[in-house]
Amino acid sequence: MQVEICHHITQIKAVQWNALIENNNPFLRHEFLAALEAHNCVGKKFGWLPRHIAVYEDDELVAAMPLYEKYNSYGEFVFDQSWAEAWQQHGLKYFPKLVSAIPYTPALGQRLLVSKNVSKEDITAAFYPLLINILKDVASQLEASGFHFLFPHESELNWLKEQGMLIRHDCQFHWHNQNYRCFDDFLDQFSSRKRKNIIKERQGVKNAGVTLKRLNGHQASEQDWQKMAYFYERTFHEKWGTPTLNYNFFQEVATKLPEQVVLVLAEQEGVCIAGALMFCSDTHLYGRFWGCDKTVKGLHFEACYYQGIEYCIENKLAVFEPGAQGEHKVSRGFVPTLTRSAHYLMQSPFEQSIIHFVEHEKANVLHYIEDMNQHLPYKKSSK
């Protein structure tokens, strides 16, 4: 076998990389990762340096890993700033670290990519260990503090746990399609008061004269993407700090993955006032970005959640992951869902303290999920 550490995803053939992806996950696709790199959404400026692993056998890609050399913790959604501070306070280097994740994307997906022609036994007995050994070699060469798998596939995470990696816990809120025929069918599962709140919220947006449309990559125009890029940048400047994506990135992804893009635009009196961008796999919808330049009560929930739920019902998608955090999602039908990540520290002078931290965090998250489950809007028989 031949191993390559690639500083650009374009060093790997798109057709070979995409052949390793399950469920047509949009964020793992070669086109998505290549657009991030081509339009400087990752790189030195933002501290995400591509170091993708590619393993070949007879010139065929048989295993791979999306991987980045990191010099900060921005855009990860798994917060380790306290770890970095502890290293720094003791005169140690926490950065660089290695991260297997999709930049700025807290969505579940593969991190250990293996050919579908490989048996399940060989995947766990040979290919997963091979990828981890390569990862350790890269970490040693870079003098990295460790490596981290963020939002990995459940089967991968269970294997990583068996290898002794630290497992951190967090909570997101996901919507699950129970074979609903329409949005009203979904609302019928709510208690009366909660159902009325949703109906009132949606009607309020209509009464404000706001209309919404959903577009894929074929349908959205250059002007539509200019507006979405503007909304995205405006939101980051107002709330979250540093916008890393840009118009050229959005347009390229829409061109390369048109069927996997869902752009929701809101208009009032003929003027586009808000936008939400989502992506879909064969079974999942992923909410990603939102922005507006006019405040209309309930519009955020309509554009980011209700339009997404309707899209899932119409297209028979099983799960809607609207993004990280947000307790307000519970009353709108999203269920608290445990998410996990795996972490390996090359040398940890704080081993027992970090183990204690991870266990304490786990207990808090499980308690939080239990508490959130008490506030679900569904009828008792519909949970």
C-alpha positions, 0 to 999 in steps of 0.5 A, a space after each residue: 500500500 502507498 500512503 500520501 499526505 495531501 495538502 490539497 484535496 485535488 491531489 486525490 481524484 474526485 471519483 475515487 474519494 467520492 466512492 468511499 462516501 456513504 449516504 452521499 454526505 454533501 460535506 464529505 464530497 470532494 466538490 465541497 472540500 475542494 471549494 473550501 480550499 479553492 476559495 481560501 475558506 481554509 488555509 493559513 488565514 483561518 488556521 485550517 491546513 489540509 493534511 488529508 490522508 490517502 491510502 492506495 492499493 494498485 493506484 486505487 484509493 482504498 482508505 482516506 481521512 479528511 484531516 486538518 492541521 490546526 493552530 486554533 479551535 475556531 469553527 470546530 463546535 467541540 470546545 477545548 479552549 480550557 485544554 489549550 490554556 492548561 498547556 499554555 500555563 505550563 509552558 507547553 504547546 497545544 498547537 498544532 493539533 490534528 483534527 478530522 472534521 469538516 470545517 465549520 460544520 457540526 454534522 455527523 459523518 464518516 471520518 475513517 473512509 474505507 472502500 465499500 469492497 472491504 469486508 467489515 472484519 478487515 475494516 476494523 481489524 486492518 484499515 482503521 488501525 492503519 489510518 490511526 497509525 498513519 495519524 500518529 506518525 503525522 502527529 509525531 512529525 508535526 509535534 502535534 499535541 494530539 488528534 481529534 475526531 469531531 462528530 464521527 459516525 457512530 460505528 467509528 466512534 464506538 471503535 475509537 472508544 475501544 482503542 482507549 480514546 477519550 470520548 466527549 459528549 454534547 447535545 444537538 437537537 434533531 428532527 425525525 420524520 415519522 413518515 409524515 404525509 404533510 406538515 399538518 400531519 406532523 403538527 397533529 402529533 403535538 399537544 394542543 397548545 404547542 400546535 397552536 403556537 406553531 400555527 400562530 407563529 407561521 401565520 404571523 410571518 404570512 400576515 407580515 407579507 413575507 413569502 418564501 421560496 426554496 431553490 436548488 443549485 439549478 434554480 438559484 441565480 447569481 443574484 440569489 447567491 450574492 444575497 445569501 453571501 451578504 446575509 451570511 457575512 452580516 450575521 457573522 459580523 453581528 454575532 459570531 465574529 469571523 465569516 470564513 465562507 464567501 460568495 465564490 464558495 457558495 456559487 461553486 458548491 451550488 454549481 457542483 452539487 446542485 441537487 444537494 443545495 437547498 436555499 430558502 429566500 424570504 421576500 417582502 414587498 418584492 425585496 429579499 430580506 432573509 436567507 437560509 442555506 441547507 444541504 441534503 444527503 440521501 437521507 438527511 437535511 442539514 441546516 447551516 447558515 442564516 441571515 437577514 437585513 430586516 427583523 420579522 417576528 418568527 421569520 428565523 424559525 420559518 426559514 430555518 426550521 419549518 421550511 426544512 421540515 416541509 422539505 424533509 416530508 416532501 422528499 422523504 428524508 429521515 432526519 433534519 440536523 439544523 445545526 449546533 445548540 438551541 433549546 428553542 428548537 425543542 418546542 418546534 419538534 426537534 429532539 435532544 440528541 447525544 453527539 460525541 467526539 473522540 480525542 487522543 493526546 500524544 502526551 498528556 501531563 494532565 491525564 487524570 484531570 482531563 479524564 475527570 473533566 470528560 466524565 463530569 461533562 458527560 454527566 452534565 450532558 446526559 442530565 441536560 438531555 433528560 431535562 430537555 426531554 421533559 419539554 418535548 411538544 409531542 403528545 404522550 403517545 407520540 414521543 
